[in-house]
Structure formats: C-alpha cells, structure tokens
Amino acid sequence: MALGILQELEKGRKIKRYTEAEHNSSEYLHAVIESLNIAFADGIWWVADPDVQQLPTKELLSSKYLAERARLFNPHRASNGFVHGTPAQQHCDTVYFAVTDRWGNGISFINSVYGTFGSGIVPAGCGFTLQNRGLGFSPIPGHPNVYAPGKRPYHTIIPAMITNPGDGSLHTVYGVMGGYMQPQGHVQVLLNMLAFKYNPQAALDAPRFCIGASLPDQGKVLSRTVFLEEGIDEDVANQLRQMGHEVEFLKGWARGNFGRGQVIRVHVEDGLTVYSAGSDPRGDGAAVPA
C-alpha cells in the first residue's frame, strides 16, 4: 500500500521524482514516512485471517482507494495520526534466506518465533521454542483481527519476490527481518534499487529510518517517533522536526532496530543473465555463489 500511495502522490504531482542526490533528504523521507503511516493505519485494522474474515483486499490495493488515501498527505507537515492505528517496531527472532538458480527460479523464505525466544515454551524433548504470534491479535470486539479459535493473527512475515511486468521473469528475491520494520525495510530497500539505482549491497547498506522501535514484551509498542540511523544528516533530522516529526537517532548496536536484509537481483545485460547479491551489515549473513 505504501508503494501505491507513493505512486499516487507522484501521479498527482504532490511529490516529485527524486534524484540520486536527494536520497534520504528530508523531503524524500517525509514522503515515505507518511505513506507508511497511512498504510500501517489500514494494515493494522484490515490485515486479518481471510479464511475467517471477509476483507476488502482488492479495494485496499485499487488505484482509486490509494489515491483517496494519498490525499491525506501534507507535504509540509507530519500527521497527528491516521484512522485505525499507528505503526510500531517490534523485535523478533527471525531467519531469512533467498536462493536463485541458473534457470531464473527463486525462493524467498522466512521463519520467525516473533518475540525474543517466542512464547518461551519448549515442547518436551525438542530443542526449539514455540512462537508467540498471538500477540498480533486485537482484543477489541468487532475488530477484523480480534482473537478467535482457529484464526491466524496479523503478522509481519513478508518474504518478498519481484517479477518483471513484461514477461513475469524474476527481478529480485529479497527480505528484511525485524518485526514491523519488515514492511518499512522492504519499501526503503526496494526504492533504493528502483528509484535510486543502487546495487543490492548499496541498497542494504544505506541508512534507514524506522517508525517506532518498541519491544513486544515492554508493554508499550505504539510509537510516533521516527528513528533515524546514524549516517543520515543532522540537518535532515532538524528539517523533519520542523515538519512536526518526533525524531531520534539510533547508533551503534541500537542499529539492529533497522532490520537485517538479504537481496539477490537478476540483471540481463547484452543478452546475458547476471546475478548480483547483498547481505546486510547490521546482522549475520553472507551472499554466497554456488
């Protein structure tokens, strides 16, 4: 949804097509932050188990609806909050890997127990903990994502794969781990590659932002704070504050809040298929040719 809102903002000329020099500028970050805020507001309400709850998925992704939501964007000021909720970063214990082969096939795989050590329950005779994704349910009666037997909760398990619109061939296999940072990281890494022409490693290396950075076991998981990673200019932070954003820098080990990603990109140059890859320096991992 965030990418669709950005597309509608560009169509309506409320934002411009940013140049490479404007990457992580205050104007660019403001547009992406607010688009994610709008998308999270809908997602936190509407993302639920489609086998149990009738959901307007097609309508949520339609150009008409996204254009309507894009009208909420103010290019000069941060919002005070949108209907249906605010996003938060929640820590997770997650594993992700991407694989491609010479024939253009790809696998994007993610597995997670959610919070630190998940539920803390280890089945007898087993060496793993059970997940605690039940935290994603809403306790509000009548909410589409209200807890119920046999129902799957809202979650942020997002293994990603991009195909080329012309022929459906593989473009990119990638994923960014990190709870609610996953969709935020996906948007930022994808825009780094498509809008700013970064290679996979550069797209992962670039400093990120994160809306909220609470842990699920700390009680308060909703936050309006925009956390910026060291490497983003202090002048940009000050300009975001002037727009009304609550801004805080995270440095050192705290950079783990910005997620950890892996990317494999497929290029076709002069008729030859070339694979390039990147691995996030914020965590353990590697890009390995086979």
PyMOL commands that set and color helices and strands:
alter all, ss='L'
color gray80, all
select helices_A, chain A and resi 2-11+20-22+26-46+57-60+63-70+133-136+181-194+200-205+216-218+234-242+252-258
alter helices_A, ss='H'
color red, helices_A
select strands_A, chain A and resi 94-100+106-112+160-163+170-177+209-211+225-229+246-250+260-269+272-279
alter strands_A, ss='S'
color yellow, strands_A
deselect
rebuild
show_as cartoon
